[in-house]
Amino acid sequence: MLGAVFGAVMILCTVISFVSVRWIGQPPELSMNPGNEEIGAHLFIRLASQISAGLFIVFFSFFMLLLFVTLLRRERLALIALWLLIMVLSALVTQATVPMIPFVALYSLLFVFVLYRYGLLALAVALFVGHLWVFFPITSDFTAWYATDFVISLVICLALTIYGFYTSLAGQPMFSGLLDD
């Protein structure tokens, strides 16, 4: 459940980073989306790409954290090194400009925080939800030809979030205190 929340915040950071250049009067940046190559691909191919990308990034970052801890011998220095690495890689992938850097730094900080505080599974879910905008164009126009795939992927993300909420209750009734008067 926390992974889904942090994934939504990561999407928000990414979208705001592209809009931030308009706040200072420059023309908006184009979102260089690695998922654009697969926009016509089948829904299950894009879902598989979303899952594999999230898992690869999670295990790569966990390996890099382990490597940094081994090399630097201090956990905080390793976390800072991982944050800098994720920030540089994110800035390179999104082709970030100067006004976008604070939001890329915030995204990277969230990334490292979720990995350190909540672990691999929460980060994998956060990246799965965060990659929703990468592999499925987000739209509010439900008559668009790509809206069906977005709605299906959104329903899958919401179902994972609801399942995480349900399992976090550990068998307790879902709305036990709300309806009691």
Protein Blocks (a to p, Z undefined) as FASTA:
>chain_A
ZZmmmmmmmmmmmmmmmmmmmmnopacdddddfklmmmmpcfklmmmmmmmmmmmmmmmm
mmmmmmmmmmnopaklmmmmmmmmmmmmmmmmnopafklmmmmmmmmmmmmmmmmmnojm
lmmmmmmmmmmmmmmccdfblkbfklmmmmmmmmmmmmmmmmmmmmmnnopafklmlmpZ
Z
